[in-house]
Amino acid sequence: MRCNHVGYRHFDTAKIYGSEPALGKALNEAIYMGEVDREEIFLTSKLWGSDHHDPVSALKHTLKDLDMEYLDMYLVHWPVKLKPWVNYPVPNEDDFENLDLGTTWAGMEKCLEMGLCRSIGVSNFSSNKIEWLLDFANTPPVVNQVEMHPMWRQRKLRRTCGEHKIHVSAYSPLGGPGNAWGSTAVVNHPIIQSIALKHNATPAQVALKWGLSKGSSVIVKSFNEERMEENMGSFDLHLDDEDILEIEKLDEIKIMRGEFHVNQTTSPYKTIEELWDDEI
C-alpha cells in the first residue's frame, strides 16, 4: 500500500465515493502483513443523504464494506436528506426530502454510543448550520470537513468552529485539480508559485502548508507516489509573515459550490446562498 509506505495514516472515504471496499481491502492487507496496526490508522467515512433515516444501519453497511469493526470518524456528508434509493452523487429534482437534522444527529450519536465509531462530525456545514446543530446536539461535532485552500480561506467558519472547539478539516486543499469539478487556479496562481520559488518548494506544498498553518488538517488526494512524498514535504516548509499576508490578498473563489443540491421545487435550498447561508 503505497500511501502507507510514504507515511500516510489518515484515510478519508465515503459511501458515495464507491471506494470503501477497495480501501478496506488494502488496509486489511497492510494490517495482516504487519506493516501497520489498526490503532495507527485514522479512518473517516460519511453518511450519504439517502441514509439520514437510519445512520446506524448505514454505518454498519460501511463497516461491512470496509471489513472494519469501527470508524475513527463518521461525518454527515451534506446538510441534505435524500430519498432512500438515491445512491448516486448528483440527485434528481424529485429526490429530496425535508431535513430533520435533530433526528439525523440522534442517529449519529447512537452510532457513537454503540461503539461503531469513535467520533462524529459534519461536512459542508456553514457557520449558521453549525450553530443550528449545537442548539440540540447532546454530543457536539468534533470536525467540520469543508473546502478550504488559499483561494477559499473560510475565515468566518474557522472562527465559528474555533469558538466551539470544532476542528476544521480541509478537503480540496489544492483546489481539487484532477477532479471533474476541480480547478488548477490555486496551484497555478502567480502568488502561490512565487512563494514556492522563494522557498525552493512546490506550489502544492505552499497551499498545504497554508492550511496547516491555520490549524486545519488537509486531505490530499493522489495515487502518485512522488506526489504523495511531495505533499508530506509541506510539513518541513516554513511560511513567513510576508507569505501569509500575500495569500490573504488573493481573490476568493469557491470551487465545490454544490449546485446539485439546489432547486426551486423539492430542495430545502432554493438558491446557492441558502445552501451556504451567504458564506459564498
C-alpha positions in Angstrom: 0.0 0.0 0.0 2.0 3.0 -1.3 0.5 5.7 0.9 1.3 3.5 3.9 4.9 3.3 2.9 5.2 7.0 2.5 3.7 7.6 5.9 0.0 8.4 5.5 -2.2 7.3 8.3 -5.5 9.2 7.8 -7.8 7.7 5.1 -10.9 9.6 4.1 -13.7 7.8 2.2 -17.5 7.9 1.9 -20.2 5.6 0.7 -20.9 7.8 -2.3 -17.2 7.6 -3.4 -17.6 3.8 -4.0 -14.1 3.4 -2.6 -14.9 1.7 0.8 -14.4 -1.9 -0.3 -11.1 -1.3 -2.1 -9.8 0.9 0.8 -10.8 -1.7 3.3 -9.1 -4.5 1.4 -5.9 -2.5 1.1 -5.9 -1.5 4.8 -6.6 -5.0 6.0 -3.8 -6.4 3.8 -1.4 -3.9 5.3 -2.6 -4.8 8.9 -2.3 -8.5 8.2 1.2 -8.2 6.8 2.2 -6.3 10.0 3.0 -3.1 8.1 0.7 -1.1 10.3 -1.6 -1.6 13.3 -5.3 -0.7 13.2 -4.7 1.7 16.1 -2.2 3.7 14.0 -4.8 4.4 11.3 -7.4 7.1 11.4 -10.3 6.1 9.2 -13.1 8.5 8.2 -16.3 7.9 6.2 -19.5 9.7 5.7 -23.3 9.4 5.9 -24.9 10.0 2.4 -28.1 11.9 2.1 -30.2 8.8 1.4 -29.2 7.3 4.8 -30.4 10.1 7.1 -33.4 8.0 8.1 -31.1 5.3 9.7 -27.4 6.3 10.3 -26.8 3.2 12.4 -27.7 0.8 9.5 -25.7 3.0 7.1 -22.6 2.8 9.3 -23.0 -0.9 9.8 -23.1 -1.3 6.0 -20.0 0.9 5.6 -18.1 -1.2 8.2 -19.1 -4.3 6.3 -17.7 -2.8 3.1 -14.5 -1.8 4.8 -14.3 -5.1 6.8 -13.6 -3.0 9.9 -15.0 -3.1 13.4 -15.2 0.7 13.9 -14.5 4.0 12.3 -12.4 6.7 13.9 -14.7 9.4 12.4 -18.2 9.4 10.9 -19.4 12.6 9.2 -22.8 13.8 7.9 -21.7 14.3 4.3 -24.0 17.2 3.4 -26.9 19.0 5.3 -29.2 17.4 2.7 -31.7 14.5 3.1 -32.5 12.4 0.0 -34.9 9.6 -0.7 -33.6 6.1 0.4 -32.8 4.9 -3.1 -30.6 7.8 -4.1 -27.2 6.1 -4.2 -25.7 8.4 -6.8 -23.8 11.7 -6.3 -26.0 14.1 -8.3 -29.6 14.0 -7.1 -32.6 14.5 -9.4 -35.0 17.2 -8.7 -37.6 14.8 -7.1 -35.0 13.0 -4.9 -35.1 15.4 -1.9 -36.8 15.1 1.4 -37.2 17.6 4.3 -34.1 17.5 6.5 -34.8 16.8 10.2 -31.3 17.4 11.5 -32.3 16.6 15.0 -33.3 13.0 14.1 -30.2 12.6 11.9 -27.9 13.7 14.6 -29.6 11.5 17.2 -28.8 8.6 14.9 -25.2 9.7 14.6 -25.0 9.9 18.4 -26.4 6.4 18.5 -23.6 5.2 16.3 -21.2 6.7 18.8 -22.9 5.1 21.8 -22.8 1.7 20.1 -19.1 1.9 19.5 -19.5 1.8 15.7 -17.4 4.9 15.6 -15.1 6.8 18.0 -16.2 10.4 17.0 -18.8 12.1 14.9 -18.8 15.3 12.9 -20.2 17.0 9.8 -19.1 18.1 6.4 -20.1 21.1 4.2 -21.8 22.9 7.1 -21.8 26.7 7.2 -21.4 28.7 10.4 -25.2 29.0 10.7 -25.7 25.3 10.3 -23.1 24.6 13.0 -24.9 26.9 15.4 -28.2 25.2 14.5 -26.8 21.8 15.2 -25.3 22.9 18.5 -28.8 24.1 19.7 -29.9 20.4 20.2 -26.8 18.2 20.0 -26.1 16.2 23.1 -22.7 15.4 21.6 -21.3 18.3 19.5 -19.5 17.6 16.3 -15.7 17.3 16.7 -14.9 18.1 13.0 -16.4 20.1 10.1 -14.8 19.0 6.8 -15.1 21.7 4.2 -13.5 23.1 1.1 -10.6 25.2 2.2 -7.4 26.4 0.4 -5.6 29.7 -0.2 -8.3 30.9 -2.5 -11.2 29.9 -0.2 -10.0 30.7 3.2 -13.1 30.2 5.3 -12.3 33.0 7.8 -15.8 33.2 9.3 -16.3 29.4 9.5 -12.9 28.9 11.1 -13.7 31.5 13.7 -17.1 29.9 14.4 -15.7 26.4 14.7 -12.8 27.6 16.8 -15.2 29.2 19.3 -16.9 25.8 19.7 -13.7 23.7 19.7 -14.7 22.1 16.4 -11.7 21.1 14.2 -11.8 22.3 10.6 -10.6 19.7 8.1 -9.8 21.0 4.6 -10.8 19.0 1.6 -9.5 20.1 -1.8 -6.7 22.0 -0.1 -5.1 22.4 -3.6 -8.4 23.4 -5.3 -9.3 19.9 -6.4 -7.2 19.6 -9.6 -7.8 16.2 -11.2 -11.5 16.2 -10.1 -14.2 16.7 -12.7 -15.3 19.8 -10.8 -11.8 20.9 -9.6 -9.5 23.7 -10.7 -5.8 24.4 -11.1 -6.4 28.0 -10.1 -4.7 27.6 -6.7 -1.5 25.8 -7.7 -1.2 27.9 -10.9 -1.7 31.3 -9.2 1.4 33.5 -9.7 1.5 34.4 -6.0 1.5 30.8 -4.9 4.1 30.0 -7.5 6.2 33.0 -6.4 6.2 31.9 -2.8 7.1 28.3 -3.8 10.1 29.6 -5.8 11.2 31.7 -2.9 11.3 28.7 -0.6 12.5 26.2 -3.2 9.2 24.4 -2.7 6.3 23.4 -4.9 3.0 25.3 -5.2 1.2 22.3 -3.7 3.5 22.4 -0.7 2.8 26.1 -0.2 -1.0 25.6 -0.4 -0.9 22.6 2.0 1.4 24.5 4.5 -1.0 27.5 4.4 -3.9 25.2 5.5 -1.7 23.5 8.2 -0.7 27.0 9.5 -4.3 27.8 10.2 -4.6 24.7 12.5 -6.5 22.7 10.0 -5.8 19.2 8.7 -5.6 18.9 5.0 -7.0 16.0 3.0 -4.9 15.3 -0.1 -5.9 13.0 -3.0 -3.2 11.4 -5.1 -2.4 8.0 -6.5 1.1 9.1 -7.5 3.8 8.1 -5.0 6.1 11.1 -5.9 3.2 13.5 -5.3 2.4 11.7 -2.0 6.0 12.3 -0.9 5.9 15.9 -2.2 2.8 16.5 -0.1 4.5 15.2 3.0 7.2 17.7 2.4 4.8 20.5 3.3 5.5 19.7 7.0 9.1 20.9 6.5 8.2 24.2 4.8 8.0 27.5 6.8 5.9 30.3 5.5 6.8 33.7 6.9 4.5 36.6 7.8 5.0 38.2 4.4 3.9 34.9 2.6 0.8 34.7 4.8 -0.1 38.3 4.1 0.3 37.8 0.3 -2.0 34.8 0.4 -4.6 36.8 2.3 -4.8 39.2 -0.6 -5.8 36.5 -3.1 -9.2 36.8 -4.7 -11.5 34.1 -3.2 -13.4 31.6 -5.3 -15.4 28.6 -4.1 -14.9 25.7 -6.4 -17.2 23.0 -5.0 -20.4 25.0 -4.9 -22.9 22.1 -4.5 -25.3 23.4 -7.2 -26.7 19.9 -7.4 -28.3 20.3 -4.0 -30.2 23.4 -5.1 -33.6 23.6 -7.0 -36.7 25.7 -6.9 -39.2 22.9 -6.0 -38.1 20.0 -3.8 -34.8 21.0 -2.2 -34.9 23.0 1.0 -32.3 25.2 -0.6 -33.8 27.3 -3.4 -30.5 29.2 -4.0 -26.8 28.6 -3.6 -26.8 31.3 -1.0 -29.3 29.4 1.1 -27.2 26.2 1.0 -24.2 28.1 2.3 -26.1 30.7 4.4 -24.5 33.5 2.3 -20.9 32.3 3.0 -20.2 32.2 -0.7 
